[in-house]
Amino acid sequence: ASQDEANKLDAELHIFQSLLSRECQDKLLIKHLFADRKLDRFVPILAKQNYTECQELIRQNVDEFNRDIMNYVEMEIQNQINEWNKNHPDKADPFEIFIAKYELLKYKQALKDAGLESLDDIGDDELDDETIEEIMTDAEITGVDKDKFKRGVNDVKTGKYKSKKKAESLKPICAKPQSKENDDQDDDKEDEKETEPKPSEVSKMEAKVLKNVCLNPESWQQFEKEKATLTRLSLLEMGPVFVGFFGRMHDVVQQAQKILGYSDKLNDEQNKAMAVLMENVPTSKAIEAPIATVSDDSKASDDPEQLTDYPQRKAWKE
């Protein structure tokens, strides 16, 4: 029971701490601003890099923004898309799977803008070496990525590369014995995967809004000033209440430390606690032994002359 009470008190203190921290927070948090700007899905991504306050997103120029914020967000979103494609092979875009296999995902939009949007476009007979060079130039594919792209195109044309659906159709069907419980669990997992929506790429509008937040902090700093003002007013009203509350809490903590302290002799607080404890302990009457009564027969037996072997003992003594 005492442990349950301790757990309950710990939970209540944790909730109180969260409420107090929120009331005393005078900085504008990313999650609040992004909820207003419809950038909610970027909040957990930025939290991985310990970005929690809007002030931390401020960048001086576009290069810093792209390096520190935009590139990281796009990479994480693409990872989410790749994970979704892995869990939904039947619904994944074959062209997206293709460029992911050859590590060309960063050129996806550029390739589409250059007119390459599907595997059918790659397998087209009109896609000759000259056209491939033009596409790589338009998509700004450079360095070793050129070799990856050429190898991928060649694999598609020669049939070496097979899309996910074709590969699945060529696999032999093997019956695997499973228990009913495992079947139910697998069905539940499949249902979860089926209902999971596919993450979308970072849209131009999202990129524009995020860029404005990072490069034009004056667009949201007014909200932060208003929040700071409201926080000060709240603390002025709650101050007197907190003084009494924390004062009493301090006294209780000090008392608890004295009660739980360890030394050779009990201190005053421990003596008081022991006295209260002993007062609440129910007292029980000691069990008294019954008074023995001596009968006439037993008294008679105390006389040695009454013993049956008294003559023999007397003769032996003489």
N, C-alpha and C positions, 0 to 999 in steps of 0.2 A: 504493500500500500504506500509506504514511504517513497519507494522508487517511482511509482506512478505519479505521485504528487510532484516529485522532483522533475520528471519528464514534462509534466503539464506546465510547471513553472518555467522551465527552460523554453518551451514552445511559446509561451506568452511573452517572455522577455525578447525572444527573437522577433516576434511580430511587432512588438513595441519599438525595437531598434530599427526595423525596416520603415515603420511609419515616421519615426523621428528623423531618420536620415532623409526621407523624402521631403519632409517639411522644412528641413534645414538646407536642402540643396538649392543653391542660388545660381548654379550653372545650367545652361540648357543642354539636355541630354540628347544624344543622337536619336534614340528610339522615339522621343517625343516629336522632334522636328521631322524625322523621316515618315512618321505616321501621317503627318499633315501633308507632306510632299509626295506621298504614295511611293515611298522607297523602302517600305517595311522589310522586304526580303533581303536587303543589303545589311540590315542591322546585325544579325548573327555572324555574317561574313566579316564585317569590320571588327566585331567583338573578338574574333580570333586573334586579331593583331592589337588587342587592348585599346581599341578606339571606343570610348564611351561618351565623351563630351564633344560638342560641336567645335569647340576651340581647337581640338586636336586635329581637325580635318583641314585647317587653314593651310593653303599652299601659296607660294609667291608667284608661280608661273605655271604654264600648261605642261612644261616638261616635268616638273615636280609632281603635278597632279597625275599625269599618266604613269609615271614611274612608281609612285607610292600608293596611289589609290585605284585608278582606273584599271591598270593592268592586273592588279591583284583581284579586284572584283570580277573582272571578265574571266580570269583563270578559274576562280572558284565556281562561278556559274557554269562554266564549261565542264568542270568536274562533275557537277550535279547532273548535267545533261548526259554525260558519259555513263554515269552510274544508272540513270534511268534507262538508257539504251541497253545497258547490260541486263537489266531486270525485265525489259520488254523487247526482246529481240524481234518479235513479230510486228511490233509497231514502230520500230526505229527506222529512221531515214537511211536507206542504203548508201546514199551519197555521203552522208555524215559519218557513217561507219567506215566508209572507204578512206576519207581524208584523215579520220582518227587513226586508222591502222598505219598510215604512212606519215603520221605526226605533222599534218598540215592543217590542223584545225584553225590556226590563227589566220589562215588565208581563205577561210570559208566564204565570207561575204565578198571578198575581192574576187574570188573565182566565179561566184554567181554574177557579180557585176560584169565580169569579162565574158559571160555567156555560157559558163560551164556549171550546170545546175543539177545534173543527174548522171548516173552510170551510163545511161543510154547515150548521153552527149559524149562521154569518153570513148565509148565503143563505136562511135560513128566513123565510117570509113573516110570522111572528109577531114577528120582530125589528123592531119599530117604533121611532119616535123616543124614545118614553117609556122603552122597554126599554133602548135604547142609553144613555140618560142614567143609568139605574139601574146598568148595567154599569160605566160610567166612574166613577161614584161608589164602587161597591164595590171596583173595582180601583185606586182613588185615582189616576186619570189626570187630570193637571192641565195648565194652560197650553196651549202650542202642540200638545202631544201629543193634546189633545182633537180639534183640527182634523185631525190626521193620522189618528186612529182613525176619525172620521166619513167622511173622504175614502176610506179603505180599504174601509169597509163599503159605501159607495155604489158604489165601483168593482166590488165583488163582485156586488152586486145588479143593476147595469146591464150586467154582462158585460164591462166595460172591463178588469177584472183577470182574467188567465188564469193558471191554475196552470202550473207548469213542464212537467208531462206534456202538457197540452193544447197549450201553445206549441210543444213539440217535435213533436207530431203534425201541426201545421200547416206546418212547415218543409218546403220542397221538398228532395228527396233528390238530391244532386249527387255524381256519381262523381268522385273525385279520384285521379288516377294516382299511385301510390306505388311505390317500389322495395321489393323483398322485405326488404331490410335495415331500411328504415324501418317496414315492417309488423311485423317481429319486435320492434323497439324499442317500438313503440306497444302491442303485445300485452303486453310485459313491464310497461310502465307501468300498463296497465289491470288486470293481475293484482295488482299492488301495491295499487292503489286498492281493488280488490274485497275484498282480505283485510284492509284497514285497519279496525280496529274503530272504531265511532262513539264519540267522547268523551261521557261522561255529564255532566249538570249537577251542580253542587255539591249533594250531598244534605244533608238536615237533620242527619244524624249527623256528616258531615264538617265542616259549619259549627259544630256544637256542640263538637267536639273541637278545632278550630282556635281557636275563641273561648276555650276553657279554657286552651290553651297560652299565648295572648297576655295574658289577664287574670288568670290564676292561675299565675304562674311557680313558686310553691312546689310545684306538682305534678311538676315535673321538675328543680328545682334540686338536689334530693338526689342525682340521678344525676350532675349536674355536679360536685358536691363529691367524690363517689366517684371520678370520672374524674381530678380534680385530684390526689387522694391517690395513685392508681395511677401517674400521670405522674411525680410526685416520687420514688416508690420506684424506678421504672424508670430515671430519670436518675441516682439514687444508685448503682445497679448498673452502669450503662453509663459513668459518669463517668471512672473510671480508664482504661477502654479508649479513650474519646474523647480523653483527654489525650495518650496515645501516638500515636494515629492522626493527630490534627490537628497534633501537634508535628512528626511526620515530613512531613506534607503541607506544613507551613509551610517546612521546610528545603528540600523539593524545589521549591517555588514560587520561593523565593529563588534557588536554583541556576539554575532555568530563566530567571529574569529576568537573571541575570548572563550566561548563555550567549547570550541573545537581545538583549542590550544593544548599542547602537551608539555607537562613539566612534572617534577617530582611531587609537588603538592598542588592540590586543587585550588584554583583562584576563587574569588567571591562569586563570579558568575556561574562557575561549575558547581559550587556548593549550593547555590540557589536552585539550579536546575536539578540537582540530585534530591534536594529537599522536596521539590514539587513532584518529582518522579515517585519518591517513597510515599508521599501522601496519597497518590492515586493508586498505589498497589494495594489490593484487597488483603486484609489481615485474616488469618485463619487461627482458630483456637488449637492449642497443642493437645494432642491425644494423651489422656492420662491413663496410666496403667491401673487396672482394677486392684482394690485393696484385698490382700489375701486374708482369708478367715481360717482360723485354726479350730478344727473340730476336736471333740473329746477323744476320739479314737487316736488322733495324731498326738495329742498330749500324752495319752497312755503309752503310746509307742516310744515316747522319750524316756520312760522309766526302764533301766537295764534289767531289772528283776522280772519284767514282763516278757523279756525275750525268751524264745523257746529253747535256745542253747545256753541259757544263763548258767546252769549247773556246771557244764563242761568248761566254760570260760573261767568260772570261779575256781574250779579244781586246777586248772592249768596255771592260774595266777599264783595259787598257794604253792 
